Amino acid sequence: MKKIILSLAIIIAFVTCNSMANSKTESFKVWGNCGMCKKTIEKALDAQGIKGDWNKKTKMIKVTYDSAKYTNQQVQDVICAAGYDTETCKGDDNAYNNLHECCQYERKK
């Protein structure tokens, strides 16, 4: 029994170390207005296994993701699909139009 527990502990440690080795943290700008924006943006990322912390004052988000699964652009694409503009992509128009009125901001053309 001790051998099984030890083997499981080693496997868990190996998996944890591998996922940490691919972990990447970056920051970039995401347009939005309020706490509801924060919740929507972070929830969209979380659904993909990406950690995000958006600051409504600075409009900056800090994301941590598995670089073996995602690129920075793919992370930004997740946010854009939720209706929010980032530095590299425009939010999906349909999703943007369905955001609460307080979440709609003046968009760049």
Secondary structure, DSSP 4 states (H G I P E B T S, - for coil): -HHHHHHHHHHHHHHHHHHHHTEEEEEEEB---SHHHHHHHHHHHHTTT-EEEEETTTTEEEEEEETTT--HHHHHHHHHHTT--BSS-PPPHHHHHTS-GGG--PPP-
